[in-house]
Every structure is written in C-alpha cells, then in structure tokens.
Amino acid sequence: MTKADIVERIYEKVGFSKKEATDVVESIFEIIKGRLEQSEKVKISGFGNFVINAKRPRKGRNPQTGEEITISGRRVLSFKPSPVLKKAINPA
Amino acid sequence: MNKGDLIVELAKLYPNFNKHDIGVMVDTFFDSIVEALARGERVELRGFGTFGVKERQGRTARNPRSGQIVTVPAKRVPFFRVAKELRAEVNKQAFPGTGPEVRNTES
C-alpha cells in the first residue's frame, strides 16, 4: 500500500475531489513531520505514538576493519504502536 | 501533538472544509494503514517511512517470580522504519551545526 491507496480510501469515504483528498494527505504528513523535526512527540490514539529519543555518543567498531570509532550523539525517531494496532494485526 | 491538534492544524489550512469531515479524513488515513497491516501488507510512505509487520516465533519463557515455564505463542508485531530524509531532518534540528550525517541504527 502507498500514499495513493490512502488517498483513494479517503476519496471513497468523504465526498471531496481526488485533488482535495491528495492535498489533505500531503498536509497530514507535513504537519506530523514538522512537529517531529521540532522534537515534539506525536500521539495518534488508536494508532501509535511517534517519539524522539536522544542518543548519547557511544563507542562503536567498524565490523569490517575492527577500527574503533565514536558514534555521535543523535536524535532518533521511533514509533510505539498502540495496543489497538497490535491487537488488529493479531486476530485472536 | 495528538490527533485533535492535528485536526485543528488541518482545519486552519482548509478553512472551507468542516471540522467533522477533516476528522473523518484523519481517521480514515490511520485506519487504512491499520487495515493494510492487519492484512499483512507493507505500507510505504515516501519521505516519511515504511510500516510493516514482522513475525515473532513462539518461545518458552520463565515466570521470573514463580520459576514456572510458560509458552509465549507466536505473534505478529508492527514496525516502522523511518525514511532516510526524515531521519536526517529529525537529527539535524536537534543538533544544529552537526550536520545531517546519519548512520543506520535500525534493529
């Protein structure tokens, strides 16, 4: 499934044009991305939470050469699925 | 930000749509991803990331309190892999000046 399929679903469900459905889908991504880039948590009930974790710098090793390197501190995005989503993909 | 805030933001961008319709669109958006995952499909969203389902095998584990052996059944778990562009953006904003250099850290 891709963005186009989501647009299609929204188009079927709400009476808007395909162009409008496409614009709204695009906007949803832009708004969520904008918040995440500000390190803000995005919580979607019934779906999951997108959270930003700060990683401290750590020592790593190039597995090919054995060379020791420092992996810089960074912010990483992770997704925590909601119990509703977990349940949906595990039908009883 | 939560789903309500997202709907408010969208309502500002689309003043001629009513909030209820926007709410339905947002719900349909996320529901369609959940439904695809429930069918075992991957959901690839350019510039954002990929949602998918991984199979976890059943295993035997031990209740740490009673020492009793229990079997954990096989199950499917959802995963999200962040798109390269977004991963770089998230990191860049938090550490200005350190550049968007990104190393793979997925499990």
N, CA and C atoms of all chains as a GROMACS GRO file, in nm:
protein
  597
    1MET      N    1   0.083  -0.119   0.000
    1MET     CA    2   0.000   0.000   0.000
    1MET      C    3   0.087   0.125   0.000
    2THR      N    4   0.044   0.227  -0.071
    2THR     CA    5   0.119   0.352  -0.075
    2THR      C    6   0.024   0.468  -0.048
    3LYS      N    7   0.082   0.589  -0.056
    3LYS     CA    8   0.004   0.711  -0.035
    3LYS      C    9  -0.120   0.716  -0.125
    4ALA      N   10  -0.102   0.674  -0.250
    4ALA     CA   11  -0.212   0.680  -0.347
    4ALA      C   12  -0.333   0.598  -0.301
    5ASP      N   13  -0.306   0.483  -0.237
    5ASP     CA   14  -0.416   0.400  -0.188
    5ASP      C   15  -0.489   0.466  -0.072
    6ILE      N   16  -0.414   0.536   0.012
    6ILE     CA   17  -0.477   0.608   0.124
    6ILE      C   18  -0.566   0.719   0.068
    7VAL      N   19  -0.514   0.791  -0.031
    7VAL     CA   20  -0.593   0.896  -0.096
    7VAL      C   21  -0.723   0.838  -0.150
    8GLU      N   22  -0.711   0.724  -0.215
    8GLU     CA   23  -0.826   0.656  -0.274
    8GLU      C   24  -0.933   0.625  -0.168
    9ARG      N   25  -0.888   0.573  -0.053
    9ARG     CA   26  -0.979   0.539   0.056
    9ARG      C   27  -1.053   0.663   0.108
   10ILE      N   28  -0.978   0.771   0.123
   10ILE     CA   29  -1.038   0.895   0.174
   10ILE      C   30  -1.137   0.950   0.071
   11TYR      N   31  -1.098   0.940  -0.054
   11TYR     CA   32  -1.184   0.988  -0.163
   11TYR      C   33  -1.317   0.911  -0.164
   12GLU      N   34  -1.310   0.780  -0.142
   12GLU     CA   35  -1.432   0.699  -0.138
   12GLU      C   36  -1.520   0.734  -0.018
   13LYS      N   37  -1.455   0.765   0.093
   13LYS     CA   38  -1.527   0.783   0.218
   13LYS      C   39  -1.591   0.922   0.231
   14VAL      N   40  -1.517   1.024   0.192
   14VAL     CA   41  -1.566   1.162   0.203
   14VAL      C   42  -1.593   1.213   0.062
   15GLY      N   43  -1.689   1.303   0.049
   15GLY     CA   44  -1.728   1.345  -0.085
   15GLY      C   45  -1.638   1.445  -0.156
   16PHE      N   46  -1.512   1.454  -0.113
   16PHE     CA   47  -1.425   1.553  -0.176
   16PHE      C   48  -1.361   1.502  -0.304
   17SER      N   49  -1.303   1.594  -0.380
   17SER     CA   50  -1.236   1.554  -0.504
   17SER      C   51  -1.105   1.485  -0.471
   18LYS      N   52  -1.052   1.416  -0.570
   18LYS     CA   53  -0.926   1.346  -0.551
   18LYS      C   54  -0.813   1.445  -0.520
   19LYS      N   55  -0.819   1.558  -0.586
   19LYS     CA   56  -0.718   1.662  -0.563
   19LYS      C   57  -0.720   1.706  -0.417
   20GLU      N   58  -0.843   1.726  -0.366
   20GLU     CA   59  -0.856   1.770  -0.226
   20GLU      C   60  -0.808   1.662  -0.130
   21ALA      N   61  -0.844   1.537  -0.158
   21ALA     CA   62  -0.801   1.427  -0.072
   21ALA      C   63  -0.648   1.416  -0.072
   22THR      N   64  -0.590   1.433  -0.191
   22THR     CA   65  -0.444   1.428  -0.203
   22THR      C   66  -0.379   1.539  -0.121
   23ASP      N   67  -0.435   1.660  -0.132
   23ASP     CA   68  -0.380   1.773  -0.058
   23ASP      C   69  -0.384   1.750   0.092
   24VAL      N   70  -0.497   1.697   0.140
   24VAL     CA   71  -0.511   1.675   0.284
   24VAL      C   72  -0.410   1.568   0.332
   25VAL      N   73  -0.397   1.460   0.255
   25VAL     CA   74  -0.299   1.356   0.292
   25VAL      C   75  -0.158   1.414   0.298
   26GLU      N   76  -0.123   1.492   0.199
   26GLU     CA   77   0.008   1.557   0.195
   26GLU      C   78   0.026   1.646   0.319
   27SER      N   79  -0.081   1.720   0.353
   27SER     CA   80  -0.074   1.810   0.469
   27SER      C   81  -0.056   1.733   0.599
   28ILE      N   82  -0.123   1.617   0.610
   28ILE     CA   83  -0.109   1.537   0.731
   28ILE      C   84   0.039   1.501   0.750
   29PHE      N   85   0.103   1.456   0.643
   29PHE     CA   86   0.246   1.422   0.653
   29PHE      C   87   0.329   1.544   0.691
   30GLU      N   88   0.301   1.656   0.625
   30GLU     CA   89   0.382   1.776   0.651
   30GLU      C   90   0.368   1.823   0.795
   31ILE      N   91   0.245   1.822   0.846
   31ILE     CA   92   0.223   1.867   0.984
   31ILE      C   93   0.296   1.775   1.083
   32ILE      N   94   0.280   1.644   1.064
   32ILE     CA   95   0.345   1.549   1.156
   32ILE      C   96   0.496   1.563   1.147
   33LYS      N   97   0.549   1.569   1.025
   33LYS     CA   98   0.694   1.582   1.010
   33LYS      C   99   0.745   1.709   1.076
   34GLY      N  100   0.670   1.819   1.057
   34GLY     CA  101   0.711   1.947   1.116
   34GLY      C  102   0.726   1.937   1.267
   35ARG      N  103   0.629   1.873   1.331
   35ARG     CA  104   0.635   1.860   1.477
   35ARG      C  105   0.751   1.772   1.519
   36LEU      N  106   0.770   1.660   1.448
   36LEU     CA  107   0.878   1.567   1.483
   36LEU      C  108   1.014   1.634   1.468
   37GLU      N  109   1.026   1.719   1.366
   37GLU     CA  110   1.153   1.788   1.344
   37GLU      C  111   1.183   1.886   1.457
   38GLN      N  112   1.077   1.930   1.528
   38GLN     CA  113   1.096   2.015   1.646
   38GLN      C  114   1.112   1.929   1.771
   39SER      N  115   1.132   1.800   1.753
   39SER     CA  116   1.147   1.702   1.863
   39SER      C  117   1.020   1.689   1.947
   40GLU      N  118   0.907   1.723   1.888
   40GLU     CA  119   0.782   1.708   1.960
   40GLU      C  120   0.724   1.568   1.936
   41LYS      N  121   0.667   1.513   2.044
   41LYS     CA  122   0.604   1.382   2.036
   41LYS      C  123   0.471   1.394   1.961
   42VAL      N  124   0.438   1.298   1.878
   42VAL     CA  125   0.308   1.299   1.810
   42VAL      C  126   0.231   1.173   1.848
   43LYS      N  127   0.118   1.195   1.915
   43LYS     CA  128   0.039   1.082   1.964
   43LYS      C  129  -0.090   1.069   1.885
   44ILE      N  130  -0.110   0.953   1.824
   44ILE     CA  131  -0.232   0.928   1.748
   44ILE      C  132  -0.305   0.813   1.817
   45SER      N  133  -0.412   0.846   1.886
   45SER     CA  134  -0.481   0.741   1.961
   45SER      C  135  -0.540   0.637   1.867
   46GLY      N  136  -0.528   0.512   1.904
   46GLY     CA  137  -0.575   0.403   1.820
   46GLY      C  138  -0.476   0.361   1.714
   47PHE      N  139  -0.362   0.434   1.706
   47PHE     CA  140  -0.262   0.402   1.606
   47PHE      C  141  -0.125   0.382   1.670
   48GLY      N  142  -0.076   0.488   1.732
   48GLY     CA  143   0.053   0.477   1.800
   48GLY      C  144   0.113   0.614   1.823
   49ASN      N  145   0.229   0.615   1.888
   49ASN     CA  146   0.298   0.740   1.916
   49ASN      C  147   0.431   0.744   1.842
   50PHE      N  148   0.460   0.862   1.787
   50PHE     CA  149   0.592   0.885   1.729
   50PHE      C  150   0.671   0.964   1.831
   51VAL      N  151   0.781   0.909   1.877
   51VAL     CA  152   0.858   0.976   1.981
   51VAL      C  153   1.003   0.996   1.936
   52ILE      N  154   1.062   1.104   1.987
   52ILE     CA  155   1.201   1.134   1.956
   52ILE      C  156   1.285   1.097   2.078
   53ASN      N  157   1.384   1.013   2.058
   53ASN     CA  158   1.474   0.977   2.167
   53ASN      C  159   1.611   1.037   2.141
   54ALA      N  160   1.671   1.090   2.249
   54ALA     CA  161   1.808   1.142   2.238
   54ALA      C  162   1.904   1.028   2.268
   55LYS      N  163   2.000   1.008   2.178
   55LYS     CA  164   2.100   0.904   2.199
   55LYS      C  165   2.232   0.971   2.236
   56ARG      N  166   2.295   0.921   2.339
   56ARG     CA  167   2.426   0.973   2.378
   56ARG      C  168   2.533   0.922   2.282
   57PRO      N  169   2.644   0.994   2.270
   57PRO     CA  170   2.752   0.940   2.186
   57PRO      C  171   2.802   0.808   2.246
   58ARG      N  172   2.841   0.717   2.162
   58ARG     CA  173   2.894   0.590   2.214
   58ARG      C  174   3.004   0.540   2.124
   59LYS      N  175   3.082   0.448   2.181
   59LYS     CA  176   3.191   0.389   2.105
   59LYS      C  177   3.137   0.275   2.022
   60GLY      N  178   3.179   0.270   1.898
   60GLY     CA  179   3.140   0.158   1.814
   60GLY      C  180   3.263   0.106   1.743
   61ARG      N  181   3.245   0.003   1.667
   61ARG     CA  182   3.358  -0.056   1.596
   61ARG      C  183   3.314  -0.087   1.454
   62ASN      N  184   3.396  -0.053   1.360
   62ASN     CA  185   3.368  -0.092   1.223
   62ASN      C  186   3.387  -0.243   1.215
   63PRO      N  187   3.281  -0.314   1.189
   63PRO     CA  188   3.290  -0.461   1.193
   63PRO      C  189   3.381  -0.517   1.085
   64GLN      N  190   3.404  -0.437   0.981
   64GLN     CA  191   3.487  -0.484   0.871
   64GLN      C  192   3.636  -0.471   0.903
   65THR      N  193   3.672  -0.357   0.961
   65THR     CA  194   3.814  -0.330   0.983
   65THR      C  195   3.853  -0.344   1.130
   66GLY      N  196   3.756  -0.350   1.219
   66GLY     CA  197   3.786  -0.359   1.362
   66GLY      C  198   3.824  -0.224   1.420
   67GLU      N  199   3.820  -0.123   1.339
   67GLU     CA  200   3.860   0.011   1.381
   67GLU      C  201   3.758   0.068   1.479
   68GLU      N  202   3.806   0.128   1.587
   68GLU     CA  203   3.714   0.184   1.685
   68GLU      C  204   3.677   0.328   1.646
   69ILE      N  205   3.548   0.358   1.652
   69ILE     CA  206   3.503   0.492   1.617
   69ILE      C  207   3.403   0.541   1.721
   70THR      N  208   3.385   0.671   1.729
   70THR     CA  209   3.284   0.725   1.818
   70THR      C  210   3.162   0.757   1.735
   71ILE      N  211   3.049   0.702   1.777
   71ILE     CA  212   2.924   0.731   1.709
   71ILE      C  213   2.864   0.852   1.780
   72SER      N  214   2.842   0.958   1.706
   72SER     CA  215   2.800   1.085   1.766
   72SER      C  216   2.661   1.074   1.829
   73GLY      N  217   2.635   1.162   1.926
   73GLY     CA  218   2.501   1.168   1.983
   73GLY      C  219   2.403   1.208   1.876
   74ARG      N  220   2.280   1.168   1.889
   74ARG     CA  221   2.183   1.198   1.785
   74ARG      C  222   2.041   1.188   1.840
   75ARG      N  223   1.951   1.237   1.761
   75ARG     CA  224   1.809   1.220   1.794
   75ARG      C  225   1.751   1.121   1.696
   76VAL      N  226   1.682   1.024   1.747
   76VAL     CA  227   1.620   0.926   1.658
   76VAL      C  228   1.470   0.920   1.682
   77LEU      N  229   1.401   0.895   1.573
   77LEU     CA  230   1.256   0.886   1.579
   77LEU      C  231   1.218   0.739   1.593
   78SER      N  232   1.128   0.710   1.686
   78SER     CA  233   1.077   0.573   1.688
   78SER      C  234   0.926   0.574   1.704
   79PHE      N  235   0.868   0.464   1.663
   79PHE     CA  236   0.723   0.450   1.662
   79PHE      C  237   0.684   0.346   1.766
   80LYS      N  238   0.594   0.385   1.856
   80LYS     CA  239   0.541   0.292   1.956
   80LYS      C  240   0.397   0.259   1.919
   81PRO      N  241   0.374   0.139   1.868
   81PRO     CA  242   0.239   0.104   1.826
   81PRO      C  243   0.141   0.102   1.943
   82SER      N  244   0.020   0.144   1.918
   82SER     CA  245  -0.081   0.143   2.023
   82SER      C  246  -0.131  -0.001   2.041
   83PRO      N  247  -0.182  -0.033   2.161
   83PRO     CA  248  -0.235  -0.167   2.184
   83PRO      C  249  -0.344  -0.203   2.081
   84VAL      N  250  -0.417  -0.102   2.035
   84VAL     CA  251  -0.522  -0.125   1.935
   84VAL      C  252  -0.462  -0.179   1.805
   85LEU      N  253  -0.351  -0.118   1.763
   85LEU     CA  254  -0.284  -0.162   1.641
   85LEU      C  255  -0.227  -0.303   1.659
   86LYS      N  256  -0.163  -0.327   1.774
   86LYS     CA  257  -0.105  -0.459   1.799
   86LYS      C  258  -0.212  -0.567   1.793
   87LYS      N  259  -0.328  -0.533   1.848
   87LYS     CA  260  -0.437  -0.629   1.852
   87LYS      C  261  -0.494  -0.653   1.711
   88ALA      N  262  -0.500  -0.544   1.632
   88ALA     CA  263  -0.557  -0.555   1.498
   88ALA      C  264  -0.478  -0.650   1.410
   89ILE      N  265  -0.346  -0.656   1.429
   89ILE     CA  266  -0.267  -0.743   1.342
   89ILE      C  267  -0.252  -0.884   1.399
   90ASN      N  268  -0.306  -0.906   1.520
   90ASN     CA  269  -0.306  -1.040   1.580
   90ASN      C  270  -0.448  -1.085   1.608
   91PRO      N  271  -0.522  -1.121   1.504
   91PRO     CA  272  -0.659  -1.163   1.528
   91PRO      C  273  -0.659  -1.286   1.619
   92ALA      N  274  -0.747  -1.284   1.716
   92ALA     CA  275  -0.747  -1.389   1.819
   92ALA      C  276  -0.776  -1.528   1.760
   93MET      N  277   0.184   1.670   2.025
   93MET     CA  278   0.067   1.686   1.941
   93MET      C  279  -0.013   1.556   1.942
   94ASN      N  280  -0.144   1.567   1.945
   94ASN     CA  281  -0.228   1.448   1.935
   94ASN      C  282  -0.322   1.462   1.815
   95LYS      N  283  -0.411   1.367   1.800
   95LYS     CA  284  -0.496   1.366   1.682
   95LYS      C  285  -0.584   1.491   1.674
   96GLY      N  286  -0.635   1.535   1.789
   96GLY     CA  287  -0.717   1.656   1.792
   96GLY      C  288  -0.641   1.778   1.743
   97ASP      N  289  -0.515   1.791   1.789
   97ASP     CA  290  -0.432   1.904   1.746
   97ASP      C  291  -0.407   1.899   1.596
   98LEU      N  292  -0.389   1.776   1.546
   98LEU     CA  293  -0.367   1.759   1.401
   98LEU      C  294  -0.488   1.807   1.322
   99ILE      N  295  -0.606   1.773   1.373
   99ILE     CA  296  -0.730   1.814   1.305
   99ILE      C  297  -0.743   1.967   1.308
  100VAL      N  298  -0.708   2.028   1.421
  100VAL     CA  299  -0.713   2.174   1.432
  100VAL      C  300  -0.619   2.239   1.330
  101GLU      N  301  -0.497   2.185   1.319
  101GLU     CA  302  -0.400   2.238   1.222
  101GLU      C  303  -0.453   2.227   1.079
  102LEU      N  304  -0.512   2.113   1.048
  102LEU     CA  305  -0.566   2.093   0.913
  102LEU      C  306  -0.681   2.189   0.886
  103ALA      N  307  -0.765   2.210   0.989
  103ALA     CA  308  -0.880   2.299   0.973
  103ALA      C  309  -0.834   2.441   0.940
  104LYS      N  310  -0.717   2.480   0.995
  104LYS     CA  311  -0.663   2.613   0.963
  104LYS      C  312  -0.620   2.620   0.818
  105LEU      N  313  -0.564   2.510   0.767
  105LEU     CA  314  -0.516   2.506   0.629
  105LEU      C  315  -0.630   2.498   0.528
  106TYR      N  316  -0.742   2.436   0.570
  106TYR     CA  317  -0.855   2.417   0.480
  106TYR      C  318  -0.980   2.478   0.539
  107PRO      N  319  -0.987   2.611   0.539
  107PRO     CA  320  -1.099   2.678   0.607
  107PRO      C  321  -1.236   2.647   0.546
  108ASN      N  322  -1.239   2.602   0.421
  108ASN     CA  323  -1.371   2.574   0.362
  108ASN      C  324  -1.420   2.430   0.382
  109PHE      N  325  -1.339   2.347   0.452
  109PHE     CA  326  -1.387   2.213   0.490
  109PHE      C  327  -1.436   2.220   0.633
  110ASN      N  328  -1.541   2.145   0.666
  110ASN     CA  329  -1.580   2.148   0.806
  110ASN      C  330  -1.500   2.047   0.887
  111LYS      N  331  -1.490   2.079   1.016
  111LYS     CA  332  -1.401   2.003   1.104
  111LYS      C  333  -1.438   1.856   1.111
  112HIS      N  334  -1.567   1.831   1.106
  112HIS     CA  335  -1.610   1.691   1.113
  112HIS      C  336  -1.554   1.611   0.996
  113ASP      N  337  -1.564   1.668   0.875
  113ASP     CA  338  -1.510   1.599   0.757
  113ASP      C  339  -1.360   1.577   0.768
  114ILE      N  340  -1.292   1.678   0.820
  114ILE     CA  341  -1.147   1.664   0.838
  114ILE      C  342  -1.118   1.551   0.936
  115GLY      N  343  -1.198   1.545   1.042
  115GLY     CA  344  -1.183   1.437   1.139
  115GLY      C  345  -1.200   1.299   1.075
  116VAL      N  346  -1.301   1.289   0.989
  116VAL     CA  347  -1.325   1.162   0.919
  116VAL      C  348  -1.206   1.128   0.829
  117MET      N  349  -1.151   1.230   0.763
  117MET     CA  350  -1.035   1.206   0.676
  117MET      C  351  -0.915   1.156   0.755
  118VAL      N  352  -0.891   1.220   0.870
  118VAL     CA  353  -0.776   1.181   0.953
  118VAL      C  354  -0.796   1.037   1.004
  119ASP      N  355  -0.917   1.006   1.049
  119ASP     CA  356  -0.944   0.870   1.097
  119ASP      C  357  -0.927   0.768   0.984
  120THR      N  358  -0.978   0.803   0.865
  120THR     CA  359  -0.966   0.713   0.751
  120THR      C  360  -0.819   0.690   0.714
  121PHE      N  361  -0.743   0.798   0.723
  121PHE     CA  362  -0.599   0.792   0.696
  121PHE      C  363  -0.532   0.684   0.782
  122PHE      N  364  -0.550   0.695   0.913
  122PHE     CA  365  -0.483   0.599   1.002
  122PHE      C  366  -0.549   0.461   0.997
  123ASP      N  367  -0.682   0.458   0.985
  123ASP     CA  368  -0.749   0.328   0.978
  123ASP      C  369  -0.703   0.249   0.855
  124SER      N  370  -0.682   0.319   0.744
  124SER     CA  371  -0.644   0.246   0.623
  124SER      C  372  -0.505   0.184   0.640
  125ILE      N  373  -0.417   0.250   0.716
  125ILE     CA  374  -0.285   0.190   0.744
  125ILE      C  375  -0.302   0.067   0.833
  126VAL      N  376  -0.384   0.081   0.938
  126VAL     CA  377  -0.407  -0.031   1.030
  126VAL      C  378  -0.464  -0.151   0.954
  127GLU      N  379  -0.560  -0.124   0.865
  127GLU     CA  380  -0.623  -0.233   0.790
  127GLU      C  381  -0.523  -0.303   0.698
  128ALA      N  382  -0.438  -0.225   0.633
  128ALA     CA  383  -0.336  -0.285   0.545
  128ALA      C  384  -0.242  -0.373   0.626
  129LEU      N  385  -0.201  -0.325   0.744
  129LEU     CA  386  -0.112  -0.404   0.829
  129LEU      C  387  -0.181  -0.531   0.877
  130ALA      N  388  -0.310  -0.520   0.906
  130ALA     CA  389  -0.387  -0.637   0.950
  130ALA      C  390  -0.393  -0.742   0.840
  131ARG      N  391  -0.387  -0.697   0.713
  131ARG     CA  392  -0.384  -0.792   0.601
  131ARG      C  393  -0.242  -0.843   0.576
  132GLY      N  394  -0.146  -0.793   0.656
  132GLY     CA  395  -0.008  -0.835   0.642
  132GLY      C  396   0.069  -0.758   0.535
  133GLU      N  397   0.009  -0.648   0.487
  133GLU     CA  398   0.074  -0.568   0.382
  133GLU      C  399   0.175  -0.470   0.440
  134ARG      N  400   0.269  -0.430   0.358
  134ARG     CA  401   0.360  -0.322   0.392
  134ARG      C  402   0.297  -0.191   0.348
  135VAL      N  403   0.323  -0.084   0.419
  135VAL     CA  404   0.272   0.046   0.379
  135VAL      C  405   0.391   0.139   0.360
  136GLU      N  406   0.419   0.174   0.234
  136GLU     CA  407   0.536   0.255   0.205
  136GLU      C  408   0.495   0.398   0.179
  137LEU      N  409   0.541   0.489   0.264
  137LEU     CA  410   0.504   0.629   0.253
  137LEU      C  411   0.630   0.710   0.225
  138ARG      N  412   0.647   0.746   0.098
  138ARG     CA  413   0.764   0.820   0.052
  138ARG      C  414   0.793   0.941   0.140
  139GLY      N  415   0.917   0.951   0.182
  139GLY     CA  416   0.960   1.068   0.257
  139GLY      C  417   0.919   1.065   0.403
  140PHE      N  418   0.845   0.961   0.442
  140PHE     CA  419   0.802   0.950   0.581
  140PHE      C  420   0.857   0.822   0.642
  141GLY      N  421   0.823   0.711   0.583
  141GLY     CA  422   0.874   0.583   0.633
  141GLY      C  423   0.790   0.467   0.585
  142THR      N  424   0.824   0.350   0.633
  142THR     CA  425   0.753   0.229   0.594
  142THR      C  426   0.700   0.158   0.718
  143PHE      N  427   0.572   0.123   0.712
  143PHE     CA  428   0.513   0.040   0.817
  143PHE      C  429   0.507  -0.103   0.765
  144GLY      N  430   0.527  -0.197   0.854
  144GLY     CA  431   0.519  -0.337   0.813
  144GLY      C  432   0.493  -0.424   0.933
  145VAL      N  433   0.489  -0.553   0.907
  145VAL     CA  434   0.459  -0.650   1.011
  145VAL      C  435   0.570  -0.753   1.015
  146LYS      N  436   0.616  -0.783   1.134
  146LYS     CA  437   0.717  -0.888   1.150
  146LYS      C  438   0.658  -1.004   1.225
  147GLU      N  439   0.700  -1.125   1.186
  147GLU     CA  440   0.654  -1.245   1.255
  147GLU      C  441   0.749  -1.272   1.371
  148ARG      N  442   0.692  -1.296   1.488
  148ARG     CA  443   0.773  -1.339   1.603
  148ARG      C  444   0.738  -1.484   1.632
  149GLN      N  445   0.840  -1.568   1.638
  149GLN     CA  446   0.814  -1.708   1.668
  149GLN      C  447   0.773  -1.727   1.814
  150GLY      N  448   0.698  -1.831   1.838
  150GLY     CA  449   0.664  -1.864   1.976
  150GLY      C  450   0.790  -1.906   2.049
  151ARG      N  451   0.790  -1.892   2.180
  151ARG     CA  452   0.908  -1.933   2.257
  151ARG      C  453   0.863  -1.974   2.396
  152THR      N  454   0.952  -2.042   2.466
  152THR     CA  455   0.920  -2.073   2.605
  152THR      C  456   0.995  -1.973   2.691
  153ALA      N  457   0.927  -1.926   2.793
  153ALA     CA  458   0.989  -1.830   2.883
  153ALA      C  459   0.961  -1.876   3.025
  154ARG      N  460   1.016  -1.806   3.119
  154ARG     CA  461   1.001  -1.845   3.257
  154ARG      C  462   0.942  -1.729   3.335
  155ASN      N  463   0.844  -1.757   3.414
  155ASN     CA  464   0.791  -1.654   3.503
  155ASN      C  465   0.897  -1.627   3.608
  156PRO      N  466   0.953  -1.506   3.611
  156PRO     CA  467   1.066  -1.481   3.699
  156PRO      C  468   1.029  -1.493   3.848
  157ARG      N  469   0.905  -1.478   3.879
  157ARG     CA  470   0.865  -1.485   4.019
  157ARG      C  471   0.849  -1.632   4.065
  158SER      N  472   0.778  -1.710   3.986
  158SER     CA  473   0.747  -1.847   4.029
  158SER      C  474   0.842  -1.950   3.968
  159GLY      N  475   0.920  -1.908   3.867
  159GLY     CA  476   1.009  -2.003   3.803
  159GLY      C  477   0.938  -2.098   3.709
  160GLN      N  478   0.809  -2.079   3.697
  160GLN     CA  479   0.728  -2.167   3.612
  160GLN      C  480   0.756  -2.142   3.464
  161ILE      N  481   0.762  -2.249   3.387
  161ILE     CA  482   0.785  -2.235   3.243
  161ILE      C  483   0.652  -2.208   3.173
  162VAL      N  484   0.651  -2.103   3.093
  162VAL     CA  485   0.529  -2.070   3.019
  162VAL      C  486   0.564  -2.063   2.871
  163THR      N  487   0.469  -2.092   2.786
  163THR     CA  488   0.496  -2.078   2.643
  163THR      C  489   0.438  -1.945   2.595
  164VAL      N  490   0.519  -1.872   2.521
  164VAL     CA  491   0.473  -1.747   2.462
  164VAL      C  492   0.437  -1.779   2.318
  165PRO      N  493   0.312  -1.761   2.279
  165PRO     CA  494   0.271  -1.800   2.144
  165PRO      C  495   0.334  -1.711   2.036
  166ALA      N  496   0.341  -1.763   1.914
  166ALA     CA  497   0.388  -1.683   1.801
  166ALA      C  498   0.294  -1.565   1.782
  167LYS      N  499   0.349  -1.453   1.739
  167LYS     CA  500   0.262  -1.337   1.714
  167LYS      C  501   0.324  -1.247   1.608
  168ARG      N  502   0.245  -1.153   1.563
  168ARG     CA  503   0.295  -1.057   1.465
  168ARG      C  504   0.305  -0.922   1.533
  169VAL      N  505   0.414  -0.852   1.504
  169VAL     CA  506   0.432  -0.720   1.564
  169VAL      C  507   0.451  -0.616   1.454
  170PRO      N  508   0.393  -0.497   1.473
  170PRO     CA  509   0.411  -0.392   1.374
  170PRO      C  510   0.548  -0.326   1.389
  171PHE      N  511   0.604  -0.277   1.279
  171PHE     CA  512   0.726  -0.197   1.290
  171PHE      C  513   0.714  -0.076   1.199
  172PHE      N  514   0.796   0.024   1.230
  172PHE     CA  515   0.803   0.144   1.146
  172PHE      C  516   0.949   0.173   1.120
  173ARG      N  517   0.985   0.186   0.995
  173ARG     CA  518   1.121   0.221   0.958
  173ARG      C  519   1.117   0.364   0.902
  174VAL      N  520   1.190   0.453   0.967
  174VAL     CA  521   1.187   0.594   0.931
  174VAL      C  522   1.257   0.617   0.797
  175ALA      N  523   1.200   0.698   0.711
  175ALA     CA  524   1.262   0.732   0.583
  175ALA      C  525   1.393   0.808   0.609
  176LYS      N  526   1.488   0.787   0.520
  176LYS     CA  527   1.620   0.848   0.534
  176LYS      C  528   1.612   1.000   0.552
  177GLU      N  529   1.528   1.064   0.469
  177GLU     CA  530   1.517   1.210   0.472
  177GLU      C  531   1.467   1.257   0.607
  178LEU      N  532   1.365   1.190   0.658
  178LEU     CA  533   1.305   1.231   0.786
  178LEU      C  534   1.403   1.204   0.900
  179ARG      N  535   1.472   1.092   0.892
  179ARG     CA  536   1.570   1.058   0.996
  179ARG      C  537   1.676   1.169   1.005
  180ALA      N  538   1.721   1.214   0.887
  180ALA     CA  539   1.822   1.321   0.883
  180ALA      C  540   1.765   1.452   0.937
  181GLU      N  541   1.642   1.484   0.900
  181GLU     CA  542   1.579   1.608   0.945
  181GLU      C  543   1.564   1.612   1.096
  182VAL      N  544   1.518   1.502   1.154
  182VAL     CA  545   1.496   1.493   1.298
  182VAL      C  546   1.627   1.516   1.372
  183ASN      N  547   1.733   1.459   1.319
  183ASN     CA  548   1.864   1.469   1.383
  183ASN      C  549   1.923   1.608   1.366
  184LYS      N  550   1.906   1.665   1.248
  184LYS     CA  551   1.964   1.796   1.217
  184LYS      C  552   1.907   1.904   1.308
  185GLN      N  553   1.774   1.900   1.326
  185GLN     CA  554   1.709   2.003   1.404
  185GLN      C  555   1.756   2.002   1.549
  186ALA      N  556   1.783   1.882   1.599
  186ALA     CA  557   1.816   1.871   1.740
  186ALA      C  558   1.959   1.912   1.768
  187PHE      N  559   2.047   1.893   1.672
  187PHE     CA  560   2.188   1.928   1.692
  187PHE      C  561   2.233   2.021   1.580
  188PRO      N  562   2.192   2.148   1.586
  188PRO     CA  563   2.226   2.237   1.476
  188PRO      C  564   2.378   2.245   1.461
  189GLY      N  565   2.425   2.240   1.338
  189GLY     CA  566   2.568   2.254   1.314
  189GLY      C  567   2.640   2.122   1.304
  190THR      N  568   2.579   2.016   1.354
  190THR     CA  569   2.647   1.886   1.345
  190THR      C  570   2.619   1.818   1.212
  191GLY      N  571   2.529   1.880   1.134
  191GLY     CA  572   2.505   1.827   1.000
  191GLY      C  573   2.411   1.710   1.001
  192PRO      N  574   2.359   1.676   0.886
  192PRO     CA  575   2.260   1.571   0.877
  192PRO      C  576   2.319   1.432   0.862
  193GLU      N  577   2.445   1.415   0.904
  193GLU     CA  578   2.508   1.283   0.888
  193GLU      C  579   2.428   1.179   0.966
  194VAL      N  580   2.394   1.071   0.900
  194VAL     CA  581   2.307   0.971   0.962
  194VAL      C  582   2.365   0.833   0.941
  195ARG      N  583   2.367   0.758   1.047
  195ARG     CA  584   2.413   0.620   1.038
  195ARG      C  585   2.292   0.530   1.061
  196ASN      N  586   2.293   0.414   1.004
  196ASN     CA  587   2.181   0.322   1.025
  196ASN      C  588   2.180   0.271   1.169
  197THR      N  589   2.068   0.288   1.235
  197THR     CA  590   2.060   0.239   1.372
  197THR      C  591   1.940   0.149   1.392
  198GLU      N  592   1.882   0.104   1.281
  198GLU     CA  593   1.763   0.021   1.298
  198GLU      C  594   1.801  -0.116   1.353
  199SER      N  595   1.708  -0.176   1.421
  199SER     CA  596   1.738  -0.305   1.486
  199SER      C  597   1.727  -0.417   1.385
   0.00000   0.00000   0.00000
